[in-house]
Each structure stands twice: as structure tokens, then as C-alpha cells.
Amino acid sequence: MKLKKTGVEPGVLFLLLIIAGVSSVPLMTDYVLEGSDLGASFGRIEAVKEGLGKVFPIRVSPWPSEELGHAAASFQGDVFYLVPALLRWLGAGLGTAYKLTMLLASFGAALAAYSSFRRCFGSREIGLAGSMLFTWCPCRLNEVYVRGNLGEAAAWTFLPLAVSGLVRLYTLEENQGEYGEVWKECAWGFGLLALSSTGIFSVTVGMALVLFFCMGRCSLSRKRLLALGKVSGALAVTCGWFLAPMLLRLWNLPAGELQAVGQIRSGGMYPGQYLSVFLWGGRGRDFYSQGMTGAQALGPGIGVVLLALLYVWFLYAGKVAPRRERRLGLGMLGTVLVMVWFSSGSFPWDLLQGRNPLADMLLNLFWTPAQWGTAACAGMVVLACLALGQGTRCWEESRFLGLLIGVGAVCLGTTQFFLGNILQTGAFVRAPQEDSVLVPLQVLAEESAAWRLCEAVCLAAVCICLVRIILRRRKNAKKI
């Protein structure tokens, strides 16, 4: 009965388990793959565990310098580190708690992508295909296994909610009454992103702004503007307890702690990285000095790229019949191209460094241009789903089924090749408690009275929202 209520049939749930299982093969070992951010992830788990029952909310103090990487020096919400911290409190080992949380994040990404894309495109098949393309995205798998960033892995779980909310916002007609549901979906998605990873949250907000301008006059309708205003207000009252102290710290960050002028562009990607077919699981992220030799896999996968190109052909051939879908497709295509430009070394991000505190704060949020590749990958998955939706209208069922099977085979083959290379070439850790691996982060025990007041306001807002949801559900139940 629960499956029917949530709209997930047993057969679909089985396929989602397979999708999540394929992406979780490297977790089925007796060791943990060593990533560049693994020490920071372990340190945050231990810090949150030590703060359980002592401090509320639990915030981890950033490492005072960049010598251990941006993952350790950045200020994050760390809300979802409560999951491995509770597992540690129950007696699980550090490596076990970490891998179980990553496994949960993979299944959550598959489920969230399926439910989001199914609502967007009204098709179970497209929902499953979108879940496969998103969960097996090499950029996501790179965050999980090559970098070992637990916060960004959690953010990939909620990214479909934010992106699908934006898509639905622009596919609704002005006279439709579903904006109330859509803005709540957007608010949930962006709010959970903010509490998971400030980097992915910032580039997703940037993607939403670029899409707003690319959609032109369509963005200026009264209901859409009202919905976007509600999303912004919801973020302010529910996530302000973390976002306000974070922005204050970034504003007061000494200019010397930022990268030297010109170095930020060294993390810019090459367009060829989005077109890679067989990925080798490299560790390099300094693309200026090393090029694509040993580069990290930051693209969406060749299956997504081929479907996105297929949708471009649909647009060129004039086969996209519904006006609002064609408008969305053009807007999303323009947004993806801008995201690819932002993620490359050709965009002059270094011109913003040292200009003023606001520019420095913006750069510190995402820190490397390659972070914009996350938004580009999410946008390409939307284009791929749009191509599948158009295929259901233009082609016969047998031809469309052949397309699904072909895309699934290509994605499965390239994903297994990528994960196999990671397992063969990646270093591993068997004793994560060692000081050489664990970054000794500490919990922030004291905050100013102003931020404590901010926390109280946000907590009261969340409680009011929960009470309203419960009362509304009871009222609806009485009507039935």
C-alpha cells in the first residue's frame, strides 16, 4: 500500500535498486577509496559525532588555511553529516558509516531523479531513463569516488528537485493552478542543496538566474515572479540560520586567503571533457598546466550528450510541436551553453578577484570554474529527457524502445568501464582513523547573540510550516 501511495510501483522500485546498485559497485569492498576530499569528509563526520547532544545546531569550524583543500577550509551546513555521525554513535566504524551514507545517497539520487523527471514529463519510461542518466552521470560518480566529498554527494541527491521545479515552472500555462505545488518543490530542492553543499547550491542558483534571462518575457509573468519570490522567501526563513553566518564569514575573509590572480582559471574545463566516451578516472583538476592528461571525469556521459544533440536536431528540424516545450528547450539549451562557458578557462573569472568583498565572496562560494560543470550536466540531462519525450511523439513504439535500449547499453558499458578504472587505479584506505587521513576539524561551540536570534527565527518558521502541513492534511482527510 505504501508503494501505491508514493507512486512507486514494485517493478519500478526494483529497477531503481539496480540503477543505484550499478553506481555503488566501488562501495562493495572492504576498503574506502581515497579521494582528495576524503580527509575533510571523515573529519566532519567525527566533529559532528562529538557535537551530538552538546551543541545545536552543529556547525563545524573551517580549517584556518587552504593547505588541506577547499573542502576542509569551506564553511558548510553539515546537516546530512548527521547520518554517518549517528551511525558512528551506534557503533559503526568510520569507513562503514561513510560507505553506508554514500550508498544511501546513491539510492536517494536514483529515487529523486525518477520522481522528479516523471512529474516533469508525465512518463514512467522517461522518469526511469532520467534516473539512470542522472545517477550514472560521471560528474556525480567523480564526486563520490574520486573526490570523496560527502556533502556534494548529498547535494546531487537533491539537485533533481531544484532543476525539475524550474522546468515545471516554465512549462505551466498562466491559467494553470499548479504554481503552489511547483514553488514548494523548488523551495525544498534549493533549501536542501544549501544545507548540503554551498558550491553546488551557488551554481544552481546561477543556473536559475541564467534560465530566467534566457526565457525572456516568459519569466515576467505574474505567477512565475510570485512563485520565485516565494522560493526566495522560503530559503531566507528556513536556511538563514546557516547562510547568514556563512556569508558574514566570507565577507570578512582576508583577501590573502583567496587564490592568486589567474590561478582560478586553471580549474576551467575544456569543451572536449563533455564529449569524452571512455573515462579513465583521473585525479587531476589543474587543467591549465596538465590539460586533459589525467583529468577528472566532470562531464555528463556520452549517452546524455548524444540525446542532447538529438534534441538540438529536433529543434533544428522543427519537430518540437508544443510551443511552451520548444520555448523551454531553447531556453535550457542557451542556459547549458552559458554553464559550459562558465565552467571553462575562457571565462575571465580572475578579473573578479580582489575587486571588492562581494566579488571575492562569490568566487569563494564555488572556488573553481569546474563547479559550473555540475549545472551544465544537470541541464544536459533535462535536454536528454526532452529528446526522449519528443521521441515518444515522433516515432513508433518499437523505434523508441530501441532508442531506450541503445542508450541504456551505452550508459551501462561506459559506466562500468569508468568504475572499473577507478577501482584498478585508485588508492584506498583501510584505517581511516589515522591522523594522516583524518582532518581534525572542530565544532563551533559559541556564536554571537545575533546569529542565535537568526537561528531561533528560522526554527520557528520551520515549526510553523510543519504545523500548517499537518493541519492541512487533517482538513483534507476530513473532506475525503
C-alpha positions as semicolon CSV with decimal commas, in nm:
position;residue;x (nm);y (nm);z (nm)
1;M;0,000;0,000;0,000
2;K;0,284;0,242;0,073
3;L;0,428;0,195;-0,274
4;K;0,095;0,291;-0,432
5;K;0,066;0,600;-0,216
6;T;0,409;0,723;-0,316
7;G;0,353;0,635;-0,681
8;V;0,649;0,392;-0,700
9;E;0,543;0,053;-0,829
10;P;0,733;-0,260;-0,716
11;G;0,878;-0,312;-1,064
12;V;0,999;0,048;-1,080
13;L;1,147;0,021;-0,732
14;F;1,338;-0,290;-0,841
15;L;1,481;-0,105;-1,142
16;L;1,579;0,189;-0,924
17;L;1,763;-0,051;-0,693
18;I;1,952;-0,184;-0,995
19;I;2,038;0,169;-1,109
20;A;2,165;0,260;-0,763
21;G;2,344;-0,074;-0,729
22;V;2,537;-0,032;-1,054
23;S;2,665;0,307;-0,939
24;S;2,758;0,164;-0,596
25;V;2,991;-0,116;-0,705
26;P;3,304;0,056;-0,559
27;L;3,133;0,061;-0,218
28;M;3,112;-0,319;-0,212
29;T;3,470;-0,360;-0,088
30;D;3,648;-0,391;0,244
31;Y;3,822;-0,055;0,200
32;V;3,740;0,307;0,120
33;L;3,866;0,469;-0,199
34;E;4,097;0,757;-0,110
35;G;3,978;1,087;-0,257
36;S;4,110;1,440;-0,239
37;D;3,829;1,545;-0,001
38;L;3,806;1,221;0,195
39;G;4,002;1,351;0,493
40;A;3,770;1,651;0,523
41;S;3,462;1,426;0,499
42;F;3,597;1,199;0,773
43;G;3,686;1,499;0,986
44;R;3,336;1,645;0,955
45;I;3,180;1,309;1,048
46;E;3,388;1,287;1,364
47;A;3,329;1,652;1,453
48;V;2,951;1,620;1,415
49;K;2,958;1,299;1,619
50;E;3,141;1,478;1,900
51;G;2,887;1,762;1,888
52;L;2,580;1,539;1,925
53;G;2,394;1,642;2,238
54;K;2,635;1,928;2,312
55;V;2,564;2,197;2,052
56;F;2,256;2,279;1,845
57;P;2,270;2,341;1,558
58;I;2,600;2,164;1,495
59;R;2,836;2,370;1,279
60;V;3,191;2,263;1,202
61;S;3,465;2,525;1,220
62;P;3,654;2,552;0,886
63;W;4,023;2,471;0,869
64;P;4,210;2,803;0,901
65;S;4,403;2,764;0,572
66;E;4,376;2,605;0,227
67;E;4,665;2,364;0,287
68;L;4,422;2,072;0,327
69;G;4,196;2,174;0,040
70;H;3,886;2,386;-0,002
71;A;3,662;2,107;0,130
72;A;3,824;2,143;0,473
73;A;3,851;2,524;0,467
74;S;3,496;2,596;0,345
75;F;3,201;2,667;0,574
76;Q;2,917;2,419;0,514
77;G;2,579;2,338;0,667
78;D;2,682;1,978;0,750
79;V;2,320;1,880;0,823
80;F;2,342;1,550;0,638
81;Y;2,661;1,454;0,819
82;L;2,420;1,366;1,100
83;V;2,352;1,036;0,918
84;P;2,709;0,895;0,937
85;A;2,756;1,063;1,277
86;L;2,455;0,873;1,416
87;L;2,590;0,551;1,263
88;R;2,921;0,619;1,439
89;W;2,734;0,687;1,763
90;L;2,561;0,349;1,725
91;G;2,898;0,175;1,698
92;A;2,973;0,159;1,325
93;G;3,327;0,214;1,207
94;L;3,419;0,538;1,032
95;G;3,466;0,371;0,694
96;T;3,143;0,172;0,730
97;A;2,940;0,480;0,826
98;Y;3,085;0,670;0,533
99;K;3,012;0,397;0,278
100;L;2,658;0,334;0,407
101;T;2,585;0,706;0,375
102;M;2,721;0,711;0,020
103;L;2,505;0,409;-0,062
104;L;2,200;0,588;0,076
105;A;2,290;0,897;-0,131
106;S;2,307;0,688;-0,450
107;F;1,965;0,534;-0,392
108;G;1,826;0,874;-0,294
109;A;1,961;1,026;-0,616
110;A;1,800;0,749;-0,825
111;L;1,464;0,784;-0,648
112;A;1,464;1,166;-0,651
113;A;1,558;1,179;-1,020
114;Y;1,287;0,929;-1,113
115;S;1,010;1,106;-0,923
116;S;1,122;1,450;-1,046
117;F;1,153;1,364;-1,414
118;R;0,835;1,157;-1,410
119;R;0,642;1,459;-1,280
120;C;0,807;1,684;-1,538
121;F;0,745;1,471;-1,845
122;G;0,446;1,260;-1,738
123;S;0,607;0,929;-1,838
124;R;0,735;0,642;-1,628
125;E;0,981;0,540;-1,902
126;I;1,131;0,887;-1,923
127;G;1,146;0,901;-1,544
128;L;1,347;0,577;-1,534
129;A;1,571;0,689;-1,818
130;G;1,631;1,024;-1,649
131;S;1,711;0,847;-1,322
132;M;1,965;0,626;-1,500
133;L;2,130;0,916;-1,682
134;F;2,146;1,128;-1,367
135;T;2,260;0,858;-1,124
136;W;2,527;0,728;-1,362
137;C;2,648;1,076;-1,451
138;P;3,031;1,062;-1,442
139;C;3,042;1,403;-1,273
140;R;2,837;1,264;-0,981
141;L;3,040;0,944;-0,963
142;N;3,358;1,152;-0,960
143;E;3,235;1,342;-0,653
144;V;3,159;1,015;-0,474
145;Y;3,465;0,804;-0,554
146;V;3,744;1,029;-0,683
147;R;3,693;1,326;-0,453
148;G;3,507;1,157;-0,167
149;N;3,306;1,469;-0,087
150;L;3,010;1,355;0,122
151;G;2,840;1,695;0,121
152;E;2,839;1,725;-0,257
153;A;2,723;1,364;-0,291
154;A;2,422;1,457;-0,076
155;A;2,367;1,769;-0,289
156;W;2,345;1,554;-0,604
157;T;2,056;1,373;-0,434
158;F;1,851;1,694;-0,415
159;L;1,965;1,856;-0,739
160;P;1,680;1,694;-0,943
161;L;1,420;1,856;-0,715
162;A;1,552;2,206;-0,783
163;V;1,603;2,152;-1,157
164;S;1,269;1,980;-1,214
165;G;1,096;2,256;-1,018
166;L;1,243;2,513;-1,256
167;V;1,139;2,306;-1,559
168;R;0,782;2,269;-1,436
169;L;0,767;2,638;-1,354
170;Y;0,823;2,722;-1,722
171;T;0,602;2,450;-1,869
172;L;0,288;2,555;-1,681
173;E;0,046;2,784;-1,859
174;E;-0,052;3,113;-1,693
175;N;-0,404;2,992;-1,620
176;Q;-0,299;2,666;-1,455
177;G;-0,331;2,644;-1,080
178;E;-0,029;2,424;-1,001
179;Y;0,215;2,702;-0,915
180;G;0,158;2,640;-0,545
181;E;0,294;2,287;-0,577
182;V;0,582;2,389;-0,805
183;W;0,725;2,667;-0,588
184;K;0,724;2,433;-0,289
185;E;0,919;2,175;-0,490
186;C;1,171;2,446;-0,586
187;A;1,198;2,563;-0,226
188;W;1,261;2,210;-0,100
189;G;1,522;2,147;-0,369
190;F;1,718;2,469;-0,321
191;G;1,687;2,454;0,058
192;L;1,827;2,101;0,077
193;L;2,103;2,197;-0,168
194;A;2,204;2,489;0,055
195;L;2,233;2,260;0,357
196;S;2,436;2,003;0,160
197;S;2,692;2,196;-0,045
198;T;2,729;2,571;-0,084
199;G;2,924;2,515;-0,406
200;I;2,651;2,321;-0,587
201;F;2,386;2,549;-0,436
202;S;2,557;2,861;-0,571
203;V;2,599;2,726;-0,926
204;T;2,238;2,601;-0,928
205;V;2,117;2,946;-0,826
206;G;2,334;3,086;-1,105
207;M;2,176;2,839;-1,346
208;A;1,828;2,952;-1,237
209;L;1,922;3,318;-1,297
210;V;2,062;3,243;-1,643
211;L;1,749;3,042;-1,730
212;F;1,537;3,335;-1,608
213;F;1,705;3,567;-1,859
214;C;1,712;3,308;-2,139
215;M;1,335;3,258;-2,113
216;G;1,281;3,627;-2,180
217;R;0,928;3,764;-2,138
218;C;0,806;3,421;-2,025
219;S;0,985;3,481;-1,694
220;L;0,800;3,806;-1,632
221;S;0,452;3,657;-1,586
222;R;0,293;3,749;-1,257
223;K;0,250;3,393;-1,128
224;R;0,609;3,292;-1,211
225;L;0,752;3,602;-1,046
226;L;0,535;3,537;-0,740
227;A;0,650;3,173;-0,728
228;L;1,017;3,273;-0,750
229;G;0,961;3,531;-0,477
230;K;0,808;3,266;-0,252
231;V;1,107;3,037;-0,314
232;S;1,348;3,316;-0,214
233;G;1,146;3,395;0,098
234;A;1,129;3,030;0,199
235;L;1,507;2,998;0,164
236;A;1,560;3,307;0,377
237;V;1,344;3,193;0,668
238;T;1,441;2,824;0,668
239;C;1,812;2,833;0,577
240;G;1,909;3,174;0,715
241;W;2,046;3,013;1,033
242;F;2,334;2,878;0,824
243;L;2,351;3,109;0,520
244;A;2,374;3,432;0,722
245;P;2,683;3,330;0,930
246;M;2,841;3,179;0,617
247;L;2,804;3,498;0,414
248;L;2,936;3,707;0,705
249;R;3,247;3,488;0,729
250;L;3,305;3,508;0,353
251;W;3,259;3,885;0,361
252;N;3,526;3,919;0,631
253;L;3,764;3,670;0,469
254;P;4,109;3,828;0,422
255;A;4,199;3,877;0,057
256;G;4,524;3,686;0,111
257;E;4,334;3,366;0,172
258;L;4,196;3,369;-0,183
259;Q;4,389;3,214;-0,468
260;A;4,638;3,428;-0,653
261;V;4,508;3,619;-0,953
262;G;4,494;3,394;-1,257
263;Q;4,506;3,064;-1,070
264;I;4,129;3,025;-1,050
265;R;4,112;2,988;-1,428
266;S;4,348;2,692;-1,409
267;G;4,049;2,488;-1,293
268;G;3,849;2,570;-1,606
269;M;3,738;2,272;-1,815
270;Y;3,792;2,203;-2,184
271;P;3,486;2,150;-2,408
272;G;3,628;1,811;-2,502
273;Q;3,573;1,689;-2,146
274;Y;3,199;1,700;-2,207
275;L;3,239;1,479;-2,516
276;S;3,454;1,206;-2,359
277;V;3,332;0,848;-2,415
278;F;3,559;0,619;-2,213
279;L;3,661;0,782;-1,887
280;W;3,972;0,673;-1,700
281;G;3,902;0,813;-1,356
282;G;4,186;1,063;-1,338
283;R;4,259;1,278;-1,034
284;G;4,383;1,597;-1,197
285;R;4,192;1,925;-1,163
286;D;4,458;2,175;-1,272
287;F;4,364;2,177;-1,638
288;Y;4,585;2,477;-1,722
289;S;4,917;2,305;-1,655
290;Q;4,817;1,940;-1,715
291;G;4,549;1,974;-1,983
292;M;4,325;1,670;-2,015
293;T;4,600;1,429;-1,912
294;G;4,475;1,250;-1,601
295;A;4,179;1,490;-1,577
296;Q;3,885;1,415;-1,352
297;A;3,564;1,296;-1,517
298;L;3,341;1,603;-1,495
299;G;3,113;1,550;-1,795
300;P;2,758;1,411;-1,816
301;G;2,846;1,096;-2,009
302;I;2,827;1,025;-2,379
303;G;2,470;0,889;-2,355
304;V;2,343;1,223;-2,223
305;V;2,542;1,418;-2,483
306;L;2,404;1,212;-2,772
307;L;2,046;1,261;-2,656
308;A;2,107;1,634;-2,606
309;L;2,239;1,656;-2,963
310;L;1,932;1,462;-3,078
311;Y;1,712;1,725;-2,918
312;V;1,909;2,001;-3,091
313;W;1,831;1,822;-3,419
314;F;1,462;1,808;-3,323
315;L;1,470;2,184;-3,266
316;Y;1,653;2,247;-3,594
317;A;1,411;2,026;-3,790
318;G;1,111;2,198;-3,634
319;K;0,973;1,876;-3,488
320;V;0,911;2,016;-3,137
321;A;0,541;2,095;-3,172
322;P;0,421;2,229;-2,832
323;R;0,511;2,595;-2,816
324;R;0,590;2,605;-2,445
325;E;0,815;2,295;-2,474
326;R;1,004;2,447;-2,767
327;R;1,043;2,768;-2,567
328;L;1,176;2,572;-2,269
329;G;1,409;2,368;-2,489
330;L;1,565;2,679;-2,642
331;G;1,597;2,843;-2,300
332;M;1,755;2,534;-2,144
333;L;1,992;2,493;-2,441
334;G;2,106;2,854;-2,402
335;T;2,149;2,801;-2,027
336;V;2,360;2,488;-2,080
337;L;2,586;2,671;-2,325
338;V;2,636;2,951;-2,072
339;M;2,712;2,696;-1,798
340;V;2,970;2,528;-2,025
341;W;3,127;2,870;-2,086
342;F;3,131;2,949;-1,714
343;S;3,298;2,613;-1,643
344;S;3,574;2,671;-1,898
345;G;3,902;2,852;-1,861
346;S;3,796;3,105;-2,123
347;F;3,561;3,290;-1,888
348;P;3,759;3,568;-1,714
349;W;3,683;3,479;-1,352
350;D;4,024;3,616;-1,248
351;L;3,906;3,969;-1,329
352;L;3,673;3,950;-1,027
353;Q;3,945;3,859;-0,779
354;G;4,043;4,141;-0,547
355;R;3,785;4,382;-0,689
356;N;3,565;4,403;-0,379
357;P;3,445;4,179;-0,094
358;L;3,129;4,084;-0,284
359;A;3,326;3,952;-0,585
360;D;3,567;3,763;-0,359
361;M;3,274;3,611;-0,170
362;L;3,116;3,495;-0,499
363;L;3,437;3,328;-0,612
364;N;3,484;3,161;-0,274
365;L;3,139;3,001;-0,297
366;F;3,224;2,776;-0,593
367;W;3,605;2,824;-0,585
368;T;3,677;2,653;-0,918
369;P;3,512;2,709;-1,259
370;A;3,472;2,333;-1,297
371;Q;3,195;2,352;-1,035
372;W;2,973;2,510;-1,301
373;G;3,003;2,180;-1,489
374;T;2,761;2,034;-1,233
375;A;2,489;2,273;-1,351
376;A;2,581;2,204;-1,714
377;C;2,544;1,828;-1,657
378;A;2,204;1,872;-1,490
379;G;2,084;2,089;-1,778
380;M;2,203;1,832;-2,035
381;V;2,007;1,559;-1,855
382;V;1,696;1,777;-1,892
383;L;1,769;1,816;-2,264
384;A;1,811;1,438;-2,289
385;C;1,472;1,382;-2,126
386;L;1,318;1,639;-2,361
387;A;1,461;1,440;-2,653
388;L;1,307;1,120;-2,519
389;G;0,973;1,295;-2,473
390;Q;0,984;1,418;-2,832
391;G;1,079;1,069;-2,947
392;T;0,761;0,926;-2,796
393;R;0,558;1,167;-3,013
394;C;0,755;1,140;-3,338
395;W;0,850;0,773;-3,353
396;E;0,677;0,439;-3,335
397;E;0,686;0,249;-3,009
398;S;0,934;-0,010;-3,137
399;R;1,175;0,260;-3,256
400;F;1,151;0,447;-2,928
401;L;1,211;0,123;-2,735
402;G;1,519;0,060;-2,946
403;L;1,645;0,407;-2,858
404;L;1,597;0,340;-2,485
405;I;1,777;0,005;-2,508
406;G;2,064;0,158;-2,705
407;V;2,109;0,448;-2,465
408;G;2,088;0,213;-2,166
409;A;2,352;-0,020;-2,314
410;V;2,589;0,269;-2,392
411;C;2,548;0,419;-2,045
412;L;2,590;0,083;-1,871
413;G;2,904;-0,001;-2,069
414;T;3,074;0,334;-2,021
415;T;2,977;0,349;-1,652
416;Q;3,121;0,006;-1,579
417;F;3,437;0,098;-1,770
418;F;3,471;0,415;-1,564
419;L;3,407;0,246;-1,228
420;G;3,641;-0,039;-1,317
421;N;3,923;0,205;-1,386
422;I;3,857;0,380;-1,055
423;L;3,884;0,050;-0,869
424;Q;4,202;-0,051;-1,050
425;T;4,392;0,278;-1,032
426;G;4,259;0,444;-0,716
427;A;4,437;0,438;-0,382
428;F;4,245;0,311;-0,082
429;V;4,227;0,347;0,295
430;R;4,172;0,064;0,543
431;A;4,227;0,256;0,868
432;P;4,053;0,594;0,832
433;Q;4,116;0,682;1,197
434;E;4,482;0,750;1,119
435;D;4,591;1,113;1,159
436;S;4,738;1,108;0,807
437;V;4,387;1,065;0,664
438;L;4,154;1,231;0,915
439;V;4,140;1,613;0,919
440;P;4,096;1,718;1,286
441;L;3,806;1,961;1,247
442;Q;3,626;2,109;1,548
443;V;3,266;2,209;1,623
444;L;3,182;2,577;1,662
445;A;3,075;2,596;2,025
446;E;2,993;2,968;2,051
447;E;2,814;3,213;1,825
448;S;2,704;3,572;1,867
449;A;2,361;3,657;2,007
450;A;2,254;3,798;1,668
451;W;2,305;3,464;1,494
452;R;2,138;3,277;1,779
453;L;1,836;3,503;1,722
454;C;1,854;3,421;1,350
455;E;1,854;3,051;1,435
456;A;1,551;3,093;1,660
457;V;1,356;3,277;1,387
458;C;1,437;3,006;1,131
459;L;1,344;2,729;1,373
460;A;1,013;2,899;1,449
461;A;0,945;2,935;1,074
462;V;1,011;2,564;1,017
463;C;0,783;2,467;1,307
464;I;0,504;2,690;1,171
465;C;0,539;2,528;0,827
466;L;0,520;2,181;0,978
467;V;0,210;2,270;1,181
468;R;0,040;2,413;0,871
469;I;0,119;2,099;0,672
470;I;-0,026;1,876;0,946
471;L;-0,342;2,087;0,980
472;R;-0,392;2,094;0,603
473;R;-0,354;1,717;0,577
474;R;-0,609;1,666;0,853
475;K;-0,850;1,905;0,684
476;N;-0,816;1,721;0,352
477;A;-0,862;1,386;0,525
478;K;-1,190;1,505;0,680
479;K;-1,317;1,615;0,339
480;I;-1,249;1,271;0,195
